[in-house]
Amino acid sequence: MEITSAAVFEALRNVLHPELGVDIIQLGMVQSLEIDGADVAFTLVFSKGQRTNIAQLKQLCVNALESVFGDAINIRGNIKVVAKKEENQESEIPYGLQAVDNIVAVISGKGGVGKSTVAANLAVALAQQGARVGLVDADIFGPSVPIMFNCMDARPLAEQIEGEELIVPIEKYGVKILSIGFFVDPKDAVVWRGPMAANALKQLLTQTNWGELDYLLIDMPPGTSDIHLQLVQTLAVTGAVVVSTPQDVALADAIKGLNMFRNDKVNVPILGLVENMAWFTPAELPENKYFIFGNGGCKRLAESEGIRLLGQIPIVQSVCEGGDKGEPAALNANSITGSYFHQLAANVAEAVDFRNHNLQKTERVKVKKNV
């Protein structure tokens, strides 16, 4: 069959909007169609009320066209996505984030519990299990992701897309990563007030071309601060993963992090709790467990708060060494620690899926401006 505009539009009439049940041609979502021989490209334009799983809808378009034209059409990677701005209203989804399915915040109530280590290894494990993953280092004052991925000298480039200049994230171990550490001298202290740091996070999130991702993990700074507020005001966060050690002092702060995201004004679902440094296991005695920071503290907290215990990660020397070398332990799924991180990744993916099927979509926190 000859590839014509009429034939392409007819094929796309079979693509129904998943939530609205109306075909995308009738909704006026297909615009700027271009045909050059076998190469076909167009733009999906979303307006208010048409929000959906964008990656899923793009795949439905590809399937519909390939079912009609077969190998004669080249459409993969040629579908752009644009959020139509309503009159006097800013688009809720920045261009670079429109194909990101799930945004997961990795948080902790206090520092020193290994949150960044967990976030980095979780990202790598998810990627190794076939997911498309991005990782934002949102710890503006103490960025560690460049070290953990051994890319301290990386300097992201920018590209022009739809008239907007967007950052291209660095890719390592199958994970797209971005950190303030790529833009400042690692020896310099970042001495910024809270609003300035929060604005830096907003730029990292919204002015980056993330492409199609199943998960965008946000490695948040410890505690509760302007940066956390900026996150929930900028994006609709799918859910939060809380990292703590079994120590009572860490658990007391973890509860504060839980309650911030569960606050009815924020209302971000808690996907579960990760117990890091759960026990010490010597490399030469892999069956031995020494509970240095207490035994089962996070399990008891998870039960009392009615949330899921996503995983328990032991202290193993290779985790620290891997982080310092820029080789996350999760790269080796067959190692003792790697297997724990891979199980954690499977549990997080399951928790996200459960959340998406049983809870309403998260709304970003709206800030009322005084007139």
Stockholm file with secondary structure:
# STOCKHOLM 1.0

chainA/1-371         MEITSAAVFEALRNVLHPELGVDIIQLGMVQSLEIDGADVAFTLVFSKGQRTNIAQLKQLCVNALESVFGDAINIRGNIKVVAKKEENQESEIPYGLQAVDNIVAVISGKGGVGKSTVAANLAVALAQQGARVGLVDADIFGPSVPIMFNCMDARPLAEQIEGEELIVPIEKYGVKILSIGFFVDPKDAVVWRGPMAANALKQLLTQTNWGELDYLLIDMPPGTSDIHLQLVQTLAVTGAVVVSTPQDVALADAIKGLNMFRNDKVNVPILGLVENMAWFTPAELPENKYFIFGNGGCKRLAESEGIRLLGQIPIVQSVCEGGDKGEPAALNANSITGSYFHQLAANVAEAVDFRNHNLQKTERVKVKKNV
#=GR chainA/1-371 SS CCCCHHHHHHHHTTCBCTTTCSBTTTTTCEEEEEEETTEEEEEEEECTTCCCCHHHHHHHHHHHHHHHHGGGCBCTTCEEEEECCCTTCCCSSCGGGTTEEEEEEEECSSSSSCHHHHHHHHHHHHHHTTCCEEEEECCTTSCCHHHHTTCTTCCCCEEEETTEEEECCEEETTEEEEEGGGTSCTTSCCCCCHHHHHHHHHHHHHSBCCCSEEEEEEECCSSSCHHHHHHHHHSCCCEEEEEECSSHHHHHHHHHHHHHHHSTTTCCCEEEEEEEEEEECCTTCTTCCBCTTCSSHHHHHHHHHTCCEEEEEEECHHHHHHHHHTCCGGGCTTSHHHHHHHHHHHHHHHHHHHHHHHSCCCCCCCCCCCC
#=GC SS_cons         CCCCHHHHHHHHTTCBCTTTCSBTTTTTCEEEEEEETTEEEEEEEECTTCCCCHHHHHHHHHHHHHHHHGGGCBCTTCEEEEECCCTTCCCSSCGGGTTEEEEEEEECSSSSSCHHHHHHHHHHHHHHTTCCEEEEECCTTSCCHHHHTTCTTCCCCEEEETTEEEECCEEETTEEEEEGGGTSCTTSCCCCCHHHHHHHHHHHHHSBCCCSEEEEEEECCSSSCHHHHHHHHHSCCCEEEEEECSSHHHHHHHHHHHHHHHSTTTCCCEEEEEEEEEEECCTTCTTCCBCTTCSSHHHHHHHHHTCCEEEEEEECHHHHHHHHHTCCGGGCTTSHHHHHHHHHHHHHHHHHHHHHHHSCCCCCCCCCCCC
//
